Amino acid sequence: MTVLLGLGIAGIVLLVLSLIFDGILEGLLGDALGGLLNGFFDGLLSLPVIAGFLSMLGFGGAIVLGTTGVGTPLAVTAGAAAGVVAAWLTWKFSQALMRDQTTATPRGDDLVGTSGSVVTPIPADGYGEVLLRLAGQTVKFAAKSAVPVERGAEIWVEGTLSTTSVTVRPVER
């Protein structure tokens, strides 16, 4: 039972070390072995997965050994089964955390066809300013138009000139 508890504690210590020194141990082992283990600790054989397996092997085996009268081999088998389940859950949880599913970053082309309002009048030969909604935020852009547009007029974006300027036309109703 002492060996099983030692394995459980070793798994927790390994987990804490892998959380504190994230990537350092993998880097040291990779450098020490000349890149032989390059990528070995990624994914299914990452240190948190190994730590979860060791902890559940040790603590699960100790619980089975202490609460039932079965022998050590059966307790170790039960602990190993619990360790495999814990390792798989740790692996799936870490995959879910590492997946970065953010929405696409808005681009200038996303503005084409949107409506907005003029905040600084747009002369026929120069720039004015318009307010547009970009990704849920109100953003002010420099605007150019073929015809003069009054302050407060509703406009449509026809194209983008740069990251901060657009070409617009007034909306006629």
C-alpha positions in Angstrom: 0.0 0.0 0.0 2.9 2.4 0.7 4.2 2.0 -2.8 0.8 2.7 -4.3 0.4 5.9 -2.1 3.9 6.9 -3.2 2.9 6.6 -6.8 -0.2 8.7 -6.2 1.9 11.4 -4.5 4.5 11.2 -7.2 1.8 11.8 -9.8 0.6 14.9 -8.0 4.1 16.3 -7.6 4.7 15.7 -11.3 1.4 17.5 -12.1 2.4 20.5 -10.0 5.9 20.6 -11.5 4.4 20.4 -15.0 2.0 23.3 -14.2 4.7 25.4 -12.7 7.5 24.7 -15.2 5.3 24.5 -18.2 7.4 23.2 -21.1 10.7 23.5 -19.3 11.0 19.9 -18.4 10.1 18.8 -22.0 12.7 21.3 -23.3 15.4 20.0 -20.9 14.7 16.4 -21.8 14.6 17.2 -25.5 17.9 19.1 -25.3 19.6 16.5 -23.1 18.7 13.6 -25.5 19.6 15.5 -28.6 16.1 15.9 -29.8 15.5 12.2 -29.6 12.2 12.7 -27.7 11.1 15.7 -29.9 7.3 15.7 -29.8 7.2 12.7 -27.4 5.6 14.7 -24.6 2.9 16.3 -26.7 -0.7 15.0 -26.8 -1.3 11.6 -25.3 2.0 11.4 -23.5 2.1 14.9 -22.1 3.2 15.3 -18.5 -0.3 16.2 -17.1 -1.6 13.0 -18.7 1.2 10.9 -17.2 0.7 12.6 -13.9 -3.0 11.8 -14.0 -2.3 8.2 -14.8 0.2 7.8 -12.0 -2.0 9.5 -9.4 -5.0 7.4 -10.2 -2.9 4.2 -10.4 -1.5 4.9 -7.0 -4.5 6.3 -5.1 -7.0 4.0 -6.9 -5.0 1.0 -6.2 -4.5 2.0 -2.5 -8.3 2.6 -2.1 -9.1 -0.8 -3.6 -6.4 -2.5 -1.5 -7.5 -0.7 1.7 -11.3 -1.1 1.3 -11.5 -4.6 0.0 -9.7 -7.8 0.9 -8.4 -8.4 -2.7 -4.7 -8.9 -3.2 -2.2 -6.5 -4.6 -2.3 -7.6 -8.2 -6.1 -7.0 -8.4 -5.7 -3.7 -6.6 -3.0 -2.6 -9.1 -5.1 -3.7 -12.0 -8.1 -1.6 -10.7 -5.7 1.3 -10.1 -4.3 1.0 -13.6 -7.9 1.0 -15.1 -8.7 4.1 -13.1 -5.4 5.6 -14.3 -6.2 5.0 -17.9 -9.6 6.7 -17.5 -8.0 9.6 -15.7 -5.3 9.9 -18.4 -7.9 9.8 -21.2 -10.0 12.5 -19.4 -6.9 14.7 -18.9 -5.9 14.3 -22.5 -9.4 15.2 -23.7 -9.7 18.2 -21.3 -6.3 19.5 -22.4 -7.3 19.2 -26.0 -10.5 21.2 -25.3 -8.5 23.9 -23.6 -5.9 24.1 -26.3 -8.5 24.5 -29.1 -8.7 28.1 -30.0 -12.1 28.6 -31.6 -12.5 32.3 -31.9 -14.4 34.1 -34.6 -12.5 35.4 -37.6 -10.9 38.8 -37.3 -12.9 41.4 -39.2 -11.2 42.7 -42.3 -11.8 45.9 -44.3 -13.7 43.9 -47.0 -16.3 43.1 -44.3 -17.3 46.7 -44.2 -18.4 46.8 -47.8 -22.2 46.9 -47.9 -22.7 48.1 -44.3 -24.5 51.3 -43.5 -23.5 54.1 -41.2 -23.9 57.8 -40.5 -21.8 60.8 -41.4 -20.3 62.6 -38.4 -18.2 65.1 -40.3 -19.5 66.3 -43.6 -17.9 64.8 -46.7 -17.0 67.3 -49.4 -16.9 66.1 -53.0 -13.1 66.6 -53.3 -11.9 65.5 -49.8 -12.5 63.4 -46.7 -15.1 63.5 -44.0 -15.8 61.0 -41.2 -18.4 58.3 -40.8 -19.4 55.9 -37.9 -19.7 52.3 -38.8 -20.3 49.1 -36.8 -17.4 46.7 -37.1 -17.7 43.4 -35.1 -20.3 44.9 -32.7 -18.2 48.1 -32.1 -18.9 51.6 -33.4 -15.8 52.7 -35.2 -15.0 56.1 -36.9 -13.6 55.9 -40.4 -12.3 58.6 -42.8 -14.7 58.6 -45.7 -14.6 59.8 -49.3 -17.6 60.2 -51.6 -18.1 61.1 -55.2 -20.8 63.6 -54.1 -20.9 65.9 -51.1 -22.7 64.3 -48.1 -24.2 66.2 -45.2 -23.6 65.5 -41.5 -26.1 63.0 -40.1 -26.9 61.4 -43.5 -27.1 57.7 -43.8 -24.4 56.1 -46.1 -23.5 52.8 -47.6 -19.9 51.6 -47.8 -18.9 50.9 -51.4 -15.2 50.0 -50.8 -12.2 50.3 -48.5 -9.3 52.6 -49.4 -7.1 51.6 -46.4 -7.5 50.2 -42.9 -8.9 53.5 -41.7 -10.7 55.0 -44.7 -13.7 53.9 -46.9 -15.5 55.1 -50.0 -19.2 55.7 -49.4 -22.4 56.8 -51.2 -25.5 58.4 -49.6 -28.5 56.2 -49.1 -31.5 57.5 -51.1 -34.9 56.7 -49.7 
